[in-house]
């Protein structure tokens, strides 16, 4: 899942992550490979669920498949 810095504040992005995660768990799904250009958003995501193959500090980002 990719999020960018288009949220009005970081707290809203964190709240959206939490709500979406609960929704997907209720549907029997587990989301993983979370990605964000905002490090504060990734701090609340378990490291096992974060995308690891993308260097956000790079000027070139690889394509990442999303649902």
N, C-alpha and C positions, 0 to 999 in steps of 0.2 A: 504494500500500500504506500503510495507516495502522497505526502502533503507538502505544501509550500508555505511561504510566509504571507499568504493572502488573508489569514485570519486577522481580525482586528486586534486581538491580543493572544498571547501564548496560552493563557488559561482556557480559552475557548477551544483551541486545538487539542489540548490535553483532555478536556471534557468530551469532545467529539470522539477521540480515540477510545476512551472508556465506554461511552455509550455504544459505539460500533462493535467493540469487542464483546460486550454483554449480549448484543443482538445476535451476533454470529454464533456465540456459544449456545444461545437458546435455540438456534437453528441447527445445532449439531456440527458447526464448522469452526475451524481454528484458523485465524489469519496469521500470516507470518511474512517475513521479508519486508517489514515496514521500513520506509525510507522517508526522510524529511530534510529539507534544507535548513531547518530550525533545530539545532541541537537540544534545546530545552524540551521539545516534543518527544525526542527519542529517549530522554532520561526516564520517562515513565513506562517505556516499553521494555520487557525482558530482553536481554541481549540475545537470547536464542531465537527471538522473533524478529530481530532486525536484519536487514539486508547487509551482507558483509562484503560483497564483491564490488561495491561502488564507492569510489573515493569522492566524497562531496567537496573536497578542497580542490579537486582537479577542474580545469577549465572545460574539459570534455567529459560529459556523462554518458555512460553506456545506456543502451535501451534496456528497460526493465519491463517484463511482462506484468500486466495487472489484470485483475478481474473486473 
